[in-house]
Amino acid sequence: MRFAVYDIGSNSIKFLVAEKTASGSFLVLAEESKTTRLAEDLIASCELKEGAITRTLAALREMARKAAALGVPADPVHSRAVATSAVRDSRNRKVFLREAAAVLGFPVTLLTGEEEAEGVYRGIRSEGAFSEGDVLGIDVGGGSAEWILGEHGKIARRVSLPLGCVRLRERFIPGYPVPAPALAAMGQALEEQLAPVLAPYAAERGRRPVVGTGGTITAAAAIALALQKYDPAKVHLHVLPLSHIEEEIARFAALDSTSLRHVTGLPPKRADILVPGLAVFLASLRLLGADRITVSVRGLRYGILEALADAVPTP
């Protein structure tokens, strides 16, 4: 059977089409991420802007055509679309959900922060390297970020906070280069807010791997690898030391907007939100007492894919 997943995030839509093979594994037929910045100015207005909605619906329409061309029916059995932080925090979410469902041909599921964390965890564990043993997952999106502690194959703790990279950019970053006081204020605010939240997650150094998902950390890996063209196979399981993240934040914060858009491996549309996204990972690693993070490309969309396939009755 073939399945299609649409992860409608605050900064981008992540789209995945995969076929479940006879062995139970998945063969990826199509995968892409398109930036629509659905959360644009959401902090100020508390509503999804008309232009952001239009961009997002256009991207969904194009992706739905690709899914249909690959033989995936537009029904809840074979297709699933989920919306996250930007939509759940907006006053006009019902309007968007109705219009998105009309474009796709099936309802869009609005996830709670806890459900989003569950999906991220399931996505991380869908890969062989983390299918067993304890793991601490961190996902930084555009509107929210999630921290999930898995022990003995089950979620022991999870939390979702409105600390996504788009929100942080709008709160703390007036422009590029980033003024030193603004960068310091963002780092301090993150550590103060996260310290009490992550205290129960901290453990002995090296006892469990810390795994990062989302566009920020995969972009950081692509930059570290100097990839001219994004290659998920190379990005997946790449390890970034804490010291490297510290150095990269300082380097990128010192660049102007034009120079940022020409950094090898960095998608131009992600240039203005890379620094705040990395700041979340940096604060988290410091508070957790971890000195590195392993990058995973298997985030929420893979968790949703697993759940969608599992829901199909066995013949």
Secondary structure, DSSP 8 states (H G I E B T S, - for coil): -EEEEEEE-SSEEEEEEEEE-TTS-EEEEEEEEEE--TTTTHHHHSS--HHHHHHHHHHHHHHHHHHHHTT--SSTTTEEEEE-HHHHT-TTHHHHHHHHHHHHTS-EEE--HHHHHHHHHHHHHTSGGGSSS-EEEEEE-SS-EEEEEEETTEEEEEEEES--HHHHHHHH--SSS--HHHHHHHHHHHHHHHHHHHGGG--STTSS-EEEESHHHHHHHHHHTT-SS--HHHHTT-EEEHHHHHHHHHHHHTS-HHHHTTSTT--GGGGGGHHHHHHHHHHHHHHHT-SEEEE-S--HHHHHHHHHHHTS---
